[in-house]
Amino acid sequence: MSFSIKNLIILVLFFSFINSVDIKDNKNQKLNNKEKECNPVEDCNSCTFEELKTIDECQVTGYKKKMKCLNKNNEEKVYYESCNENTRINSVYIFLIICIIIFFCSYKYQKTQKDLTLKNLMVKLSILKN
């Protein structure tokens, strides 16, 4: 199986495209359109296991942003909005980078071993000819 650098770059770009797709919840969009003013209370954080079971917005991407909104009656309400975590490197990228590093290290090691074997073979053949 040959793996060219071009295929590897295409694979990395594909994974980065998949991760950058912004998934939005229609329910949250409708709520925010009805609201007068919304301010984020917390940054985009990963949901806990309990929140994944209870908060619908957590089930979309696994991340939530807490928002405080003023409705038409100037009452403050707290909503959760689904979001994507873009500030930290995703664990998939870390895994992909580690796999690429291991691939190149093993490739270099095998290439040097092959070159050494061929060199030793050539030396032995030259000794036999003499």
C-alpha positions in Angstrom: 0.0 0.0 0.0 1.6 3.2 -1.1 0.7 6.4 0.6 1.7 9.6 -1.2 2.1 13.0 0.5 -0.6 14.3 -1.8 -3.1 11.7 -0.5 -2.1 12.6 3.1 -2.7 16.3 2.5 -6.1 15.6 0.9 -7.0 13.5 4.0 -6.0 16.2 6.4 -7.9 18.8 4.5 -11.0 16.6 4.4 -10.9 16.1 8.2 -10.5 19.9 8.7 -13.4 20.6 6.5 -15.6 18.1 8.3 -14.7 19.7 11.7 -15.3 23.3 10.5 -18.9 22.6 9.3 -21.1 24.7 11.6 -24.1 22.7 12.8 -26.9 24.9 14.0 -30.0 24.0 15.8 -33.2 25.4 14.3 -34.9 25.6 17.7 -32.2 27.9 19.0 -32.4 30.1 15.9 -36.1 30.6 16.4 -35.7 31.4 20.1 -32.9 33.9 19.4 -35.0 35.6 16.7 -37.8 36.2 19.3 -35.4 37.6 21.9 -34.5 41.2 22.2 -30.9 41.0 23.3 -28.7 38.0 24.0 -25.3 38.0 25.7 -23.1 34.9 26.2 -22.5 34.1 29.8 -20.0 31.3 29.3 -17.7 30.5 26.4 -18.2 27.3 24.3 -17.6 24.4 26.7 -17.9 20.7 26.4 -21.0 19.1 27.9 -20.8 16.6 30.7 -22.4 13.2 30.5 -25.4 14.4 32.5 -25.8 17.5 30.3 -25.7 15.3 27.2 -28.7 13.4 28.5 -30.7 16.5 29.7 -29.9 19.4 27.4 -31.0 19.0 23.8 -28.4 21.6 22.5 -25.6 19.4 23.9 -26.7 16.5 21.7 -26.1 18.4 18.5 -22.3 19.0 18.7 -21.3 18.0 22.3 -20.6 21.6 23.2 -22.8 24.3 24.7 -22.7 28.0 25.2 -24.8 29.6 28.0 -26.7 32.7 26.9 -28.7 35.2 28.9 -31.4 36.9 26.9 -33.8 39.7 27.6 -37.2 39.0 26.1 -39.8 41.6 25.1 -41.0 42.0 28.7 -37.4 42.8 29.8 -37.3 39.5 31.7 -33.9 37.7 31.8 -33.9 34.1 30.7 -31.1 31.6 30.4 -30.7 29.5 27.3 -28.2 27.1 26.0 -27.0 27.3 22.5 -25.2 24.6 20.5 -21.7 25.6 19.4 -18.4 24.2 18.0 -15.3 24.2 20.0 -12.7 26.0 17.8 -10.3 27.4 20.3 -8.6 24.1 21.2 -7.1 21.4 19.0 -9.6 18.6 18.7 -8.5 15.2 19.9 -8.9 13.8 16.4 -6.3 16.2 15.1 -3.9 15.2 17.8 -4.4 11.5 16.9 -3.9 12.3 13.2 -0.7 14.2 13.9 0.7 11.4 16.1 -0.1 8.8 13.3 1.6 11.0 10.7 4.7 11.3 12.9 4.8 7.6 13.5 4.3 6.9 9.8 7.2 9.1 8.7 9.5 7.8 11.5 8.9 4.2 10.5 9.3 5.0 6.8 12.7 6.7 7.5 13.8 3.8 9.7 12.9 1.2 7.1 14.6 3.2 4.3 17.8 3.5 6.3 17.7 -0.2 7.1 17.2 -1.0 3.5 20.1 1.3 2.4 22.4 -0.3 5.1 21.5 -3.8 4.0 22.1 -3.0 0.3 25.4 -1.3 1.2 26.5 -4.3 3.2 25.6 -6.6 0.4 27.5 -4.6 -2.1 30.6 -4.7 0.2 30.3 -8.4 0.5 29.9 -8.8 -3.2 33.0 -6.6 -3.9 35.0 -8.7 -1.4 33.9 -12.0 -3.1 34.9 -10.6 -6.6 38.4 -9.8 -5.4 
